[in-house]
């Protein structure tokens, strides 16, 4: 077995190192790993700041980057750990003109607050796909002109991995608009239709490798708990929110299965993020975490430490000591420590259908 790369040993958390050692996932990439990511704040590596200038202040980014990078976490996101598992650079936001990159390893189109519906508003999923289409067209134009031969060529786009991690805001916003559970559930097929349309658009452009994340347990987010405070399950999460998430996930799983039969030359991997994150909440002590339903950075103290008027990074916020073992960073997003566990579970292949290694797209 290949030895663990020194680069990863220096950059991954001790907990993640232990988990990765238990599930060896050292990249076997023979080709340059190229990734295009589409999604919301769970995988936004700076798109909101670059695109709209919206401030994301410290203490965001304090644990790894030592500065704010536009990520809504104290450090790295799950997508960052996945990239590091391939020993490739972290994805730069497509909208960041000062990123100092030529996007030779791909690009991140995810932006905070994004959803699938409504369409044609910044930065819905179909807008992100439209941005990709422009990016691809312009990149190939420059490559053909010979101005920069290190750019992604047509084969590179065809062999790339296309990650879609979206849907959380569609469900959460529906509840926020006081829709009934029945009304929320009726919208779910409309959401998955948009995800399927995005995959089909990328497939029609030559994409053949897809990695689809389902949505996590919305009812376990401190922000939601601070507002609802009822209908709680045995772990203190909101049952109706989690039930809606599970139904969305089941529909996405079904759609993924159907797409595999329709796009027989494509590899479409469905990843059960819900089970990973719910296990982290339910068995938090096993992973070394405390207070799984309380935000590290927020206001108000136990049980949730979330107040919409004093959110993380805004005047009046309070933050836990660096190195504290919290699952939730700001009441909505996860800490770097929690993201590292999520990434290790993804890399184990135990939550993927079909069960393929994350580097499947670049290892042959």
N, C-alpha and C positions, 0 to 999 in steps of 0.2 A: 504494500500500500504506500502511496506517495506520502512524504512527510508533510506536516502542517506548515503552510507558507509562513515565513517570518513576518511578512507584511500583515497577515491576519492576526498573528499572535500579538503584534504591537497595537493593533487598533480595535480589536473586539473586546468586549467586557469579559471579566473572568467567568461570570456565569454562562455567557454564551460560548466561551471556549470549552467549558466542561460539557455543555450540551452538544456542541459540534463534535467533540471527541467521541461522544457516545453514538453519534450518528455521522460517520465520516462523509463529508460532502465536498471534499477538496475538488475544485474545478478540474475537469478534464478537457477544457475547451481547446480545440485544435484550430478554430477560426476565431477571428476577432469578435468578442461579444458585443452585439448591437441591440439596444433596448429602446423601445418607444413606450412611454407610460402615459395613460389617460386616467384622470380621476379627480378627486377632491382633496380636502385638506389632509387626509390620511397619507397622501403621497406627494403633496405639493412641496417641492424643494426650493421655493422662492418665487413662484409664478405670480402670486398675488401682489407681492411687493414690486416685482419688475413690471407687471402689467398695469397696475393701478396706482402704484406709489403708496399703497396703504401701509402704515407703519406696523412692523412686528418687532417690538423692542425686547431687549434683555429684561428678564433672565432667560427668555427663549434662546436656546443655543449654548447655554452656559457650560454644559457637561462635556462636550467634545470639541465644538468649534471655537469656544471661548468668545463668541460674538453671535449676534443674531444673523441668521442666513435666510430668514423668511420662513423657516420651518416652525410649525406650531408644536414644539417639543423642547425639552431641555437639551436635546442632542439629536442623534440620528433617528431617522424613520425606518420602518421596515424595509422600504425600497432601497435605502442606503445599505443596510446589511446584506440584502440580496445581491446588490452590485458588488459589494466587497467579497462576497463568497466566490465571485468569478474573477477576483483580482483585477477588476476594471475600475475606471474612474466613476465617481458619483455622477448622477444625471444632472445636467444643468437645465434650468427652466428655458423653454423655447422662447419666452418673451424677454429674456435678459440679454440686452444688447451689449452689456459690459461684462458678460460672464468670462470672457477671455478664452472661449472655446470655439472650435469649428464643428462641434457636435459630431465628432468622428465615432463616438461610441453610442450615439443615439440622442434622444432629447426627451424632456419631460413636459407634457402638455397639461398636467394636472394643476388646478387652481382651487384655492380655498373657496368653499361655498358652492362648488359646482354640483349640478344634478343632471338628470337626463331630460327632465321637463321643467319649465316650458322650453321648447326648442328655440334656437336662433337668438339666444340672449347670452351675453358673456357670463360665464364660459361654460355653457352647456356641453354635453358630450359631443353632440353633432358639430358644434363650433370647433371643439378640439380636433375632431377628425378633419374638418375643413382646413384648419391650420396645418395639420400634418400633410395634407395633399399639396398645399402651397409649398411647404418645406421640402417635400420630396421633389416636386417639379423644379424648384429653384436650385436645389442641390445637384440634381442630374444635369441641369443646364450648365452649371459651373464646371462640373466634372467633365462633361463632353467638350467644353471649350478649352479644357486643359489648364484652367487657372489654378486649380488646386487638386492634385492627384490623390491626396490623402482623404478626400471627401468620400462619403458613402456612395458606392456605385449601385447599379440596379440589382446585382446579385446580393449586395449587402442588405438592401431593403427586403429582398425576398427571403433571406435567411435570418432576419432579425426576429426578436421576440417582441410581441405586442401585448402589453399588460393593460387590463382594464379593471379598475378598482373604484366603483362608483355605485350609487344607489342609496347610501345612508341618508343623504340630505333629502332625497325624494320622500322617503318614509317619515323622517323626523319633521320636515316642514309640513307634511300633511297633518300630523298630530298637532303641530304648533298653530295651524289654522282652524283648530277645534273640529276637525273632521271626526266622525265616529269611526270606530274600528272597522265597521262594515264598509264605509266609504274609502278608508285607507286601503283595505284589502282589494277593493274593486280597481284601484289604480295600479296595482302591482303588475298585471300583464302589460300595461302601457309602458311601464319602466323597462321591462325585459325586452319588449319589442324594440326599444331604442338601443339597447345594448346589442341585440342581434343585428340591427341595422348597421351599427358601428363596425362590428366584426365583418359583416358582409362587404362593407365599403372598403375596409382594409384588405380583405381577401381578394376583392376585385382588382386591387392595386398590386397584387402579387404576394401579399403577406400569407404565410402558411403556419406560423407558430404563435399560438394565443394562450394567454395565462389569465384566467378570470377569477378574481376574488369575490366571494360573496360578502355580505355585510355582517358586521359584528353585532353583539348584544346591545342594542340602543338603550334598553331599559336598565343597563348597569352604569350608564354615564352619570356622574355626579350632577351635571347641569340639568338633565331630565329629572333626576330624583329630587333635586331642590325645588322643582316646580310642581311636581305631581304628588309625591309623598303618599301614594295609595296603590292598591292592587299589587302588592309586593310578593315576590316568591320567597322560597326558603333562604335565598342568599341576599335578599334585600333589593332585588331588581324588579323593575316594573314589568309585570307579566304581559300586559297588552302590547307594549312596545316590542318586547322580545318575540311574542307570537307573530306579530306582523313581519319582523325581520326573518323569522324562520320560514314563513310562507313565501316571502320574496326569494329566499335562498332556495327553497324547493322548486319554485318556478324557474329560477335561473339554472338550477341543475338540470331540469327537464329540457329547457331551451338549449343548453350546452350539448345534451345528448342528441337532440334533434339536429343541431348544426353539424355534429360529427358525421351523421348519416348523409347530410346534404353536401358537405364539403369533405369528401373522402380523402383527399390528398392533403388535408390540413390536420395539424395536431392541436386540439383544443382541450386545455387542462383546466378543470374546475377545482378551486381550492376552498376548503371549508374553514374560513377565517372565524366564523361564529363559534365553532366548537373549540378552536384554539383559545380564543379570548374568554369564552365562558368558563373553560377549565381553569384559566389563569385566575379568574375571579373566585370561583368556587374552591379552588385548592391553592390559594395564594401563599399560604405558609409553606407549602412544599417547595415553592419557587423563591422563598425568602422575602416575600412582600408582606406589608402590614396595611391595614385600613384600605382595602381594595376599592371601596366606593367613595373615597375622599380625595379631593384634588390636592396635589402638592402646592400648586401656585393658584391662589384665589383669595377669598375673604370670607370670614364668618366662623371658621373653626369647625369642629365636628358637628354633625356627622358627615357633611359633604364638602365643607369649605368652598362653597361656590355662591357668589352673589353677582348677578348680571350687571350691577352698577360698579363693581370693583374687580374686573376681570384681570387675568394675568398680564403683566406688563403695563397696565394702565394705572394712573395715580390711585394710591390707597391699597394696592394689592399686598398680600403677604405670601411668603414663599418658604417652603421647608428647607432644612439644611441640605447642602449638596451632599450627595451620597445616600440620602434617605431612600428607603425602599418603598416607593409608591408606584401603583399601577397607573393612576391617572395623573397627568401633568397639570392640565388646566381645567379639568371638568368635562372635557370633550375628547381630548387627544391623549395619547399614551406617553409615558416617559421613555427615555432611551432604554432604560433597563427592561421595561416591559416590551418594548419593540424588539429588543434583542431576543427575548424568549419567543415572541411570535415568529420572528424570522427563523429561529432554529427549528421550530415545529414545522414550518413550511418546508424547510430544506430537508427534513427527515423523510419526506414524501408520504408520510402516513395520512395526510389530510388531502391528498391530491387524487383526482380521478381524471384520467388514468394515473397510476403511480409511476411517474417518471421524475428523474432528477431535474432540478432547476436548470442545469446546464445542458439539457437535451438538445437545445437549438444550436449550440455551438460546438458540440463534442463529436460530431460525425464528419 
